[in-house]
Amino acid sequence: MTHPENGPVVLIARMQARPGKEQELRDALPALVAATRQEDGCLTYVPHQGLDDPGLLVMHEVWQSEEHLRAHSDSDHLRRFAELAKTLTVGGIRIERLTELAV
């Protein structure tokens, strides 16, 4: 299935905190979330934490378009967070791109 060209873009961003770095990773989220929610085209940007694994952080994102997502990807606040995530996570940020199924 291909992504519709003009529809919303849904992402799941997964991060696994390095042992002992869980709080430091969580502490970096408020600045990222606040800045991102102000971006044009951001429809949803909600962080989640694993119930069974508190070191698992998952961001649910919905963007109005690919263009808006590209602008977010180029933003200074995301670049800063991604650099920090390299040191605080195992494997960095893993992105899953999704599209809604019409059922």
C-alpha positions as CSV (number, residue, x, y, z in Angstrom):
1,M,0.0,0.0,0.0
2,T,1.3,3.4,-0.9
3,H,0.9,6.6,1.1
4,P,-1.6,9.0,-0.3
5,E,0.2,12.1,-1.6
6,N,-2.1,14.7,-0.1
7,G,-3.2,13.0,3.1
8,P,-1.9,13.2,6.7
9,V,1.4,11.5,7.5
10,V,1.4,9.3,10.6
11,L,4.7,8.4,12.4
12,I,5.6,6.4,15.4
13,A,9.1,7.3,16.7
14,R,10.5,4.7,19.1
15,M,13.4,5.3,21.5
16,Q,14.9,2.9,24.0
17,A,16.8,4.7,26.8
18,R,20.2,3.4,27.7
19,P,20.2,1.9,31.2
20,G,20.4,4.7,33.7
21,K,19.5,7.4,31.1
22,E,15.7,7.0,31.3
23,Q,15.1,10.2,33.3
24,E,17.5,12.3,31.3
25,L,15.8,11.2,28.1
26,R,12.3,12.0,29.5
27,D,13.6,15.4,30.7
28,A,14.6,16.3,27.2
29,L,11.0,15.8,25.9
30,P,9.2,18.9,27.1
31,A,11.2,21.4,25.1
32,L,10.9,19.2,22.0
33,V,7.2,18.7,22.4
34,A,6.4,22.3,23.1
35,A,8.4,23.6,20.0
36,T,7.0,20.9,17.7
37,R,3.4,21.5,18.7
38,Q,3.9,25.1,17.5
39,E,5.0,24.0,14.0
40,D,2.8,24.6,11.1
41,G,1.1,21.3,10.0
42,C,1.6,19.5,13.3
43,L,-1.8,17.8,14.0
44,T,-0.7,15.4,16.8
45,Y,2.6,15.1,18.8
46,V,2.1,13.0,21.9
47,P,4.9,11.2,23.9
48,H,4.2,7.8,25.5
49,Q,6.2,5.7,27.9
50,G,6.2,1.9,28.0
51,L,4.2,0.4,30.9
52,D,6.2,-2.8,30.9
53,D,9.5,-1.0,30.0
54,P,9.8,2.5,31.4
55,G,12.9,3.0,29.2
56,L,10.7,2.8,26.1
57,L,9.5,6.1,24.8
58,V,7.2,6.3,21.8
59,M,6.1,9.5,20.0
60,H,2.8,9.4,18.1
61,E,2.9,12.0,15.4
62,V,0.4,13.2,12.7
63,W,1.5,15.7,10.1
64,Q,-0.8,17.5,7.7
65,S,1.5,16.7,4.8
66,E,5.0,15.4,3.7
67,E,6.0,19.0,3.3
68,H,5.2,19.8,6.9
69,L,7.0,16.7,8.1
70,R,10.1,17.7,6.0
71,A,10.1,21.1,7.7
72,H,9.9,19.4,11.1
73,S,12.8,17.1,10.2
74,D,14.9,20.2,9.4
75,S,14.0,22.1,12.5
76,D,16.7,23.1,15.0
77,H,14.8,21.7,18.0
78,L,14.5,18.2,16.4
79,R,18.1,18.2,15.3
80,R,19.2,19.1,18.9
81,F,17.0,16.4,20.3
82,A,18.2,13.8,17.8
83,E,21.9,14.5,18.6
84,L,21.1,14.1,22.3
85,A,19.2,10.9,21.6
86,K,22.3,9.4,20.1
87,T,23.9,9.5,23.5
88,L,20.9,8.6,25.6
89,T,19.3,5.8,23.6
90,V,20.2,2.4,22.3
91,G,20.0,2.6,18.5
92,G,18.8,6.2,18.3
93,I,15.3,7.1,17.1
94,R,13.5,4.5,15.0
95,I,10.8,5.8,12.8
96,E,7.8,3.9,11.5
97,R,5.7,5.6,8.8
98,L,2.1,4.6,8.7
99,T,-1.0,5.3,6.7
100,E,-4.6,4.8,7.9
101,L,-6.5,1.8,6.6
102,A,-10.0,2.4,5.3
103,V,-11.9,-0.4,6.9
